[in-house]
């Protein structure tokens, strides 16, 4: 009898425990995002679909994201289920085919920076029509995809129409006036389309989607950051200031703009336009110079003109931008932003950025093979400055930069024993790398040419520096520490030569034995405060 009671108690406990687990699992599933669908017709040439889930930054979708490669079944079906999330997040959906080259991509070939919410379950039908992918959406949360896709088509077709049919103008100022007018017209037009989705979107989602399309349209139509200083006569300045004053984001909350990748991206360039109008004679504020000479000044505007989550997102996106070649400006921006980046996960990402990429940070001691299979480590170059470039086959920017390096920079250092030029290829196919190496378009036999062994951008070395694009370059000092994670690139060979000579002649400060933190303090102090 006692045994029977004991068995019943055990069974009852097991049932309660199982029921609790099922309930918890069901609650957890409610917060997952499910993306499933079917590829039909000629679109079946696509073999896989890449999912990039949870990224925070448009300038570097690799950070904080989970990458998943989905296989497409013979019937054309695919399925993805995320881990539980507690807030809206972003997703990229990118079909890939064996014969598809990045250079052949068009605006219909992927869904990028789409918004998803906890509990979404979206079905996607993908078809091919005249080389353009046609996407159809249904299910819970599909309205967000529908309106984003509608805007994606609207933006690219209207942009093509504007570029092909714009009428001749008498001056560049008139061109910008037409550009702004077109932007206003398109914003009003798409706002009417967006209003049709108001009842199908939550108020918060509606505002973020609105900020997204406004930021995207403004980036192309409401800009004049390419204006040369010599064109800024008093009359022209008056016109540009009126155009600038017409740009308004007052209807959007800082929280909404912080969640909008497109608006965050635009606001950085909005500040650049303001700086240009305030300092019309400063040639360093011309667009081709600003990221190489005025990086810290623009960073300061982001720090002082904004606050809260929006400021954090602006600073993080600015620091992660790969365009800059202003080593000192980037270091100072990163160091002076410490007190502004306080919320997670941004704080953790920022601390990693500082610890890995600020001048003086310990370099990642990679161990990579060369074409002969001999492994080369960073510490093998101790006593030498290392100029390193990361590239991949098909990267036109890599070809252009290598051409400049070989023709204009390397000859100045050819006989200098204190510096070595290193390339790291992130191709996944070794034979492709060897073939590209043989063409000498991406490198030179005089350089040390290494390979990430098929790991691509997922190699620990690339992950350590958050490499998401190429060419990515960096300079290590003679001790194997970062000297510059943002050296000058295209068209800046004189500035790059100056940086490399500075690295060659650099003598790191010796630690004060009475202060064990002196090395860290030396690294963390901005150049203008040392």
Legacy VTK file of the C-alpha trace (Angstrom):
# vtk DataFile Version 3.0
C-alpha trace
ASCII
DATASET POLYDATA
POINTS 530 float
0.000 0.000 0.000
2.768 2.416 0.985
4.619 1.531 -2.219
1.494 2.242 -4.271
1.073 5.654 -2.641
4.737 6.437 -3.223
4.414 5.543 -6.902
1.316 7.727 -7.222
3.125 10.664 -5.589
6.102 10.253 -7.932
3.821 10.116 -10.970
1.907 13.163 -9.777
5.141 15.109 -9.260
6.412 14.044 -12.686
3.146 15.132 -14.304
3.236 18.541 -12.604
6.898 19.001 -13.547
6.232 17.980 -17.148
3.216 20.289 -17.365
5.301 23.161 -16.008
8.041 22.491 -18.593
5.502 22.382 -21.413
3.920 25.629 -20.188
7.324 27.334 -19.930
8.273 26.053 -23.378
5.008 27.318 -24.826
5.551 30.714 -23.210
9.089 30.749 -24.635
7.832 29.794 -28.098
5.463 32.755 -28.023
8.515 35.024 -28.059
10.290 33.268 -30.935
10.213 34.473 -34.529
9.354 31.925 -37.223
10.180 32.568 -40.874
9.079 29.858 -43.274
8.252 29.808 -46.924
8.632 28.410 -50.386
10.775 29.171 -53.401
8.905 28.613 -56.669
9.459 28.605 -60.428
12.782 29.877 -61.742
13.652 31.115 -58.267
14.509 27.503 -57.469
17.993 28.213 -58.791
18.610 29.511 -55.267
20.114 26.742 -53.149
20.324 28.393 -49.745
18.898 31.283 -47.798
21.114 33.181 -45.384
19.425 34.571 -42.282
21.151 37.358 -40.375
19.139 37.806 -37.178
19.403 40.329 -34.358
21.922 42.794 -35.819
21.950 46.280 -34.316
23.934 48.306 -36.838
23.349 48.882 -40.527
27.035 49.712 -41.027
28.095 46.318 -39.634
25.340 43.650 -39.615
27.800 41.099 -38.257
27.820 42.524 -34.727
25.396 40.995 -32.223
23.841 38.898 -34.996
23.266 35.184 -35.391
23.953 33.915 -38.916
22.067 30.864 -40.129
22.343 29.223 -43.555
19.058 27.521 -44.442
18.976 24.713 -46.979
16.086 24.833 -49.432
14.375 21.452 -49.821
13.758 19.837 -53.201
10.198 21.050 -52.936
11.448 24.614 -52.383
10.594 24.873 -48.681
12.652 26.556 -45.976
12.187 27.133 -42.239
13.786 29.288 -39.565
12.976 29.684 -35.878
14.802 32.177 -33.676
15.608 31.997 -30.012
13.097 33.891 -27.832
13.376 37.693 -28.023
11.887 40.351 -25.747
11.868 43.329 -28.098
11.607 44.185 -31.817
14.728 43.280 -33.751
16.067 43.221 -37.300
16.525 40.453 -39.817
18.248 40.068 -43.198
17.003 37.360 -45.574
19.347 36.699 -48.477
18.799 33.896 -51.021
22.002 32.651 -52.649
22.681 30.706 -55.823
25.825 28.995 -57.022
26.057 31.317 -60.037
25.144 34.500 -58.185
27.908 37.089 -57.840
27.574 40.081 -55.468
28.111 42.416 -58.413
24.983 41.052 -60.098
22.710 41.712 -57.147
19.701 44.012 -57.573
17.327 45.576 -55.106
14.912 42.621 -55.152
17.511 39.971 -54.323
17.285 40.302 -50.559
15.326 41.655 -47.619
17.602 43.765 -45.439
16.962 45.397 -42.082
13.389 44.141 -41.909
11.659 44.464 -38.562
10.335 41.487 -36.570
8.633 41.269 -33.167
8.285 38.518 -30.540
5.782 35.898 -31.696
5.888 36.732 -35.419
5.239 33.772 -37.733
5.655 34.920 -41.314
5.263 32.856 -44.482
7.244 34.061 -47.503
6.639 33.026 -51.106
9.547 33.800 -53.443
9.254 33.748 -57.240
11.315 35.064 -60.136
9.963 37.416 -62.789
12.263 38.896 -65.475
15.352 38.474 -63.267
13.599 40.226 -60.382
12.546 38.347 -57.278
8.913 38.753 -56.270
8.225 38.379 -52.546
4.785 37.740 -51.039
4.064 37.652 -47.315
1.349 36.249 -45.046
0.887 35.229 -41.444
1.295 36.951 -38.085
3.533 40.028 -38.437
3.453 39.997 -42.248
2.254 43.604 -42.438
5.721 44.840 -41.409
7.254 42.912 -44.302
4.580 44.018 -46.761
5.074 47.723 -46.100
8.876 47.441 -46.051
8.847 45.550 -49.352
6.439 48.081 -50.866
8.801 50.873 -49.835
11.815 48.950 -51.143
10.269 48.786 -54.615
8.943 52.356 -54.384
12.337 53.769 -53.374
14.375 52.099 -56.095
11.933 52.681 -58.932
11.400 56.355 -58.023
15.149 56.865 -57.654
15.731 55.350 -61.102
13.031 57.588 -62.562
14.559 60.682 -60.963
18.050 59.902 -62.236
16.887 59.098 -65.765
14.403 61.934 -66.227
15.804 64.884 -64.336
15.698 68.047 -66.387
18.784 70.201 -67.044
19.425 72.843 -64.390
21.265 76.135 -64.535
23.330 75.592 -61.387
24.196 72.988 -58.784
22.115 74.933 -56.240
19.064 74.493 -58.451
19.877 70.764 -58.598
19.769 70.505 -54.816
16.546 72.510 -54.689
14.993 70.013 -57.127
16.394 67.161 -55.062
14.771 68.454 -51.867
11.442 69.093 -53.606
11.451 65.571 -54.988
12.225 64.227 -51.527
9.269 66.109 -50.036
6.963 64.820 -52.763
8.049 61.201 -52.368
7.839 61.372 -48.570
4.263 62.665 -48.790
3.394 60.030 -51.385
4.682 57.107 -49.360
3.176 58.469 -46.143
-0.241 57.966 -47.756
0.702 54.377 -48.544
2.001 53.788 -45.031
-1.246 55.104 -43.512
-3.061 52.121 -45.053
-1.093 49.879 -42.687
-1.786 51.869 -39.522
-4.442 49.450 -38.233
-2.206 46.436 -38.910
0.861 47.738 -37.079
1.365 48.571 -33.424
1.792 52.336 -32.786
5.472 51.846 -31.941
6.144 49.754 -35.055
4.290 52.266 -37.243
6.529 55.078 -35.975
9.735 53.081 -36.497
8.710 52.123 -40.051
7.882 55.782 -40.709
11.297 56.831 -39.410
12.955 54.174 -41.574
11.449 55.371 -44.837
11.961 59.043 -43.936
15.625 58.440 -43.134
16.147 56.450 -46.338
14.520 59.088 -48.544
16.322 61.922 -46.768
19.677 60.235 -47.224
19.355 60.421 -51.011
17.149 63.443 -51.589
17.912 65.766 -48.678
21.646 66.044 -48.709
24.353 68.345 -49.961
27.388 66.964 -48.165
29.277 66.665 -51.462
29.278 70.444 -52.006
32.737 71.934 -52.517
33.749 74.846 -50.339
34.530 77.006 -53.364
30.824 76.917 -54.328
29.675 78.297 -50.992
29.123 81.949 -51.906
26.950 84.042 -49.546
23.982 83.653 -51.914
24.380 79.890 -52.172
24.856 79.549 -48.433
21.564 81.344 -47.845
19.745 78.866 -50.100
21.401 75.821 -48.518
20.626 77.067 -45.018
16.946 77.334 -45.955
17.029 73.792 -47.328
18.758 72.574 -44.184
16.216 74.327 -41.960
13.404 72.571 -43.839
14.626 69.168 -42.598
12.605 68.332 -39.532
12.514 65.313 -37.211
10.538 67.007 -34.424
7.557 64.714 -34.922
9.713 61.684 -34.054
10.763 60.788 -30.538
14.411 60.060 -29.756
13.404 56.518 -28.832
11.801 55.990 -32.234
14.784 57.393 -34.120
17.165 55.264 -32.045
15.307 52.163 -33.262
15.418 53.288 -36.906
18.618 52.200 -38.643
17.935 54.465 -41.616
17.333 57.543 -39.480
20.421 56.916 -37.353
22.480 56.643 -40.542
21.012 59.868 -41.946
21.462 61.952 -38.798
25.239 61.470 -38.940
25.323 63.090 -42.378
22.806 65.705 -41.241
25.418 66.836 -38.702
28.078 66.890 -41.421
25.898 69.254 -43.478
25.423 71.498 -40.444
29.171 71.625 -39.809
29.769 72.564 -43.441
27.251 75.420 -43.261
28.781 76.684 -39.996
32.333 76.567 -41.414
31.994 77.160 -45.176
35.669 78.024 -45.663
37.058 74.958 -43.920
38.199 72.649 -46.730
38.677 69.811 -44.254
34.881 69.643 -44.095
34.639 68.790 -47.792
33.206 65.273 -47.947
36.368 63.643 -49.338
38.382 65.030 -46.429
36.035 65.000 -43.476
36.469 61.366 -42.416
40.232 61.737 -42.655
40.674 65.112 -40.962
37.581 66.076 -38.970
36.406 62.776 -37.543
36.643 63.836 -33.890
34.829 67.109 -34.540
31.792 65.371 -36.028
31.885 62.891 -33.157
31.711 65.804 -30.727
28.577 67.106 -32.475
26.908 63.722 -32.016
27.892 63.726 -28.345
26.570 67.237 -27.654
23.506 67.529 -29.939
21.789 64.321 -28.828
21.155 62.341 -25.673
19.918 58.993 -24.387
19.578 55.891 -26.580
19.711 57.948 -29.786
23.120 59.372 -28.872
24.381 55.889 -28.060
23.261 54.519 -31.422
24.681 57.491 -33.324
28.094 57.192 -31.676
28.239 53.411 -32.114
27.285 53.592 -35.805
29.812 56.360 -36.342
32.633 54.420 -34.680
31.819 51.249 -36.611
31.859 53.014 -39.966
34.764 51.702 -42.022
35.218 54.873 -44.115
37.434 56.844 -41.784
41.181 57.163 -42.179
41.623 59.573 -39.264
43.481 57.424 -36.729
43.807 60.100 -34.047
40.233 61.330 -34.544
38.803 57.812 -34.266
40.830 57.062 -31.121
39.747 60.298 -29.475
36.100 59.723 -30.405
36.187 56.224 -28.894
37.947 57.352 -25.699
35.743 60.411 -25.155
32.556 58.367 -25.675
33.086 56.051 -22.703
30.654 57.931 -20.445
27.939 58.040 -23.132
27.625 54.314 -23.898
25.973 52.809 -20.825
23.081 50.578 -21.922
23.420 46.912 -22.854
24.234 45.342 -25.199
25.862 48.515 -26.601
28.164 48.904 -23.606
29.646 45.419 -24.016
30.102 45.924 -27.760
31.723 49.302 -27.157
34.115 47.911 -24.546
35.187 45.182 -26.953
35.719 47.789 -29.653
37.897 49.841 -27.310
39.877 46.878 -26.014
40.562 45.487 -29.488
40.930 48.491 -31.785
42.144 51.574 -29.914
45.775 52.497 -30.404
47.922 50.479 -28.000
45.514 47.524 -27.769
47.184 44.129 -27.886
46.952 42.701 -31.401
45.294 39.378 -32.101
48.150 36.899 -32.529
46.850 35.145 -35.623
48.383 31.986 -37.062
47.549 31.683 -40.761
49.025 29.707 -43.671
50.694 31.179 -46.731
50.453 29.750 -50.242
53.064 27.096 -49.400
51.173 25.990 -46.304
53.659 27.546 -43.891
51.927 29.071 -40.881
52.784 32.669 -40.096
52.008 34.299 -36.733
51.732 37.971 -35.863
54.502 37.586 -33.282
56.831 36.445 -36.091
57.007 40.115 -37.088
58.077 41.442 -33.689
60.429 44.363 -34.256
58.685 45.297 -37.502
55.669 47.460 -38.299
52.921 45.440 -40.011
50.596 46.969 -42.599
47.762 44.470 -43.091
44.920 44.357 -45.613
41.958 41.949 -45.594
40.458 41.165 -49.002
38.330 38.706 -50.987
38.075 37.745 -54.638
35.696 40.035 -56.525
36.254 43.008 -54.212
36.724 45.952 -56.599
37.731 48.262 -53.751
40.467 45.784 -52.794
41.818 45.797 -56.345
41.826 49.602 -56.452
43.542 49.933 -53.070
46.189 47.306 -53.916
46.950 49.132 -57.167
47.542 52.355 -55.233
49.647 50.592 -52.608
51.837 48.871 -55.200
52.285 51.926 -57.404
52.453 54.817 -54.945
53.257 53.521 -51.465
55.190 50.276 -51.478
58.088 51.611 -53.617
58.815 54.086 -50.810
59.227 51.220 -48.317
60.578 48.454 -50.556
64.027 48.523 -48.972
62.901 49.364 -45.455
63.572 46.383 -43.166
61.407 47.812 -40.382
58.073 47.241 -42.100
56.283 44.301 -43.700
53.167 44.283 -45.902
50.710 41.473 -45.171
47.466 40.474 -46.888
44.804 38.148 -45.483
42.270 36.634 -47.889
38.844 35.598 -46.578
37.799 33.533 -49.619
36.170 30.263 -48.641
37.665 28.428 -51.625
41.431 27.958 -51.395
41.856 27.475 -55.140
40.024 30.722 -55.793
42.437 32.467 -53.428
45.495 30.936 -55.109
44.190 31.875 -58.555
43.498 35.474 -57.473
46.905 35.627 -55.828
48.530 34.584 -59.115
46.859 37.470 -60.964
48.668 39.921 -58.636
45.609 42.197 -58.748
44.940 41.760 -55.033
48.481 41.577 -53.746
52.142 41.281 -54.678
54.733 38.498 -54.433
56.692 40.956 -52.260
53.967 40.845 -49.608
53.288 38.132 -47.045
50.056 36.602 -48.349
47.922 34.612 -45.897
44.579 32.792 -45.908
41.820 32.158 -43.335
41.603 28.497 -44.363
38.062 28.611 -45.705
36.565 30.164 -42.563
35.978 33.478 -44.321
34.786 36.282 -42.074
33.938 33.752 -39.364
37.624 33.151 -38.651
38.537 34.172 -35.058
40.893 36.840 -36.427
38.056 38.475 -38.435
35.646 38.107 -35.514
38.105 39.714 -33.121
38.075 42.916 -35.188
34.397 42.698 -36.277
35.440 42.576 -39.921
32.322 42.682 -42.103
33.628 44.265 -45.309
36.714 44.645 -47.444
39.140 46.146 -47.878
39.743 46.353 -44.135
43.192 47.580 -43.182
45.136 48.015 -39.961
48.640 48.821 -38.755
50.451 47.013 -35.924
53.444 48.506 -34.143
56.737 46.705 -33.567
55.408 45.144 -30.365
52.391 43.611 -32.112
49.943 46.170 -30.716
47.368 48.124 -32.713
48.868 51.339 -34.002
45.883 52.163 -36.197
42.648 50.274 -36.799
41.538 52.987 -39.244
44.525 53.910 -41.449
44.010 56.128 -44.530
42.951 54.286 -47.689
41.988 55.276 -51.214
43.554 58.468 -52.516
45.373 59.093 -49.224
48.768 57.476 -49.884
50.730 60.469 -48.593
48.783 60.392 -45.329
49.279 56.618 -45.112
53.017 56.990 -45.687
53.150 59.556 -42.882
51.272 57.173 -40.569
53.586 54.262 -41.379
56.696 56.386 -40.772
55.187 57.473 -37.467
54.691 53.810 -36.574
58.266 52.952 -37.551
59.629 55.729 -35.353
57.154 55.115 -32.536
58.622 54.440 -29.084
55.997 53.152 -26.633
56.048 54.753 -23.205
57.578 52.520 -20.555
55.361 51.639 -17.608
56.028 53.479 -14.365
56.882 50.786 -11.808
55.129 52.863 -9.116
51.831 52.790 -11.010
50.695 49.453 -12.371
47.915 51.127 -14.394
50.097 53.618 -16.241
50.069 51.644 -19.499
46.286 51.547 -19.521
46.078 55.243 -18.685
48.434 56.045 -21.543
46.208 54.182 -23.994
42.989 55.694 -22.729
44.012 59.364 -22.829
42.952 61.301 -25.955
45.869 62.622 -28.010
44.898 66.229 -27.351
44.908 65.688 -23.577
48.212 63.906 -23.165
LINES 1 531
530 0 1 2 3 4 5 6 7 8 9 10 11 12 13 14 15 16 17 18 19 20 21 22 23 24 25 26 27 28 29 30 31 32 33 34 35 36 37 38 39 40 41 42 43 44 45 46 47 48 49 50 51 52 53 54 55 56 57 58 59 60 61 62 63 64 65 66 67 68 69 70 71 72 73 74 75 76 77 78 79 80 81 82 83 84 85 86 87 88 89 90 91 92 93 94 95 96 97 98 99 100 101 102 103 104 105 106 107 108 109 110 111 112 113 114 115 116 117 118 119 120 121 122 123 124 125 126 127 128 129 130 131 132 133 134 135 136 137 138 139 140 141 142 143 144 145 146 147 148 149 150 151 152 153 154 155 156 157 158 159 160 161 162 163 164 165 166 167 168 169 170 171 172 173 174 175 176 177 178 179 180 181 182 183 184 185 186 187 188 189 190 191 192 193 194 195 196 197 198 199 200 201 202 203 204 205 206 207 208 209 210 211 212 213 214 215 216 217 218 219 220 221 222 223 224 225 226 227 228 229 230 231 232 233 234 235 236 237 238 239 240 241 242 243 244 245 246 247 248 249 250 251 252 253 254 255 256 257 258 259 260 261 262 263 264 265 266 267 268 269 270 271 272 273 274 275 276 277 278 279 280 281 282 283 284 285 286 287 288 289 290 291 292 293 294 295 296 297 298 299 300 301 302 303 304 305 306 307 308 309 310 311 312 313 314 315 316 317 318 319 320 321 322 323 324 325 326 327 328 329 330 331 332 333 334 335 336 337 338 339 340 341 342 343 344 345 346 347 348 349 350 351 352 353 354 355 356 357 358 359 360 361 362 363 364 365 366 367 368 369 370 371 372 373 374 375 376 377 378 379 380 381 382 383 384 385 386 387 388 389 390 391 392 393 394 395 396 397 398 399 400 401 402 403 404 405 406 407 408 409 410 411 412 413 414 415 416 417 418 419 420 421 422 423 424 425 426 427 428 429 430 431 432 433 434 435 436 437 438 439 440 441 442 443 444 445 446 447 448 449 450 451 452 453 454 455 456 457 458 459 460 461 462 463 464 465 466 467 468 469 470 471 472 473 474 475 476 477 478 479 480 481 482 483 484 485 486 487 488 489 490 491 492 493 494 495 496 497 498 499 500 501 502 503 504 505 506 507 508 509 510 511 512 513 514 515 516 517 518 519 520 521 522 523 524 525 526 527 528 529
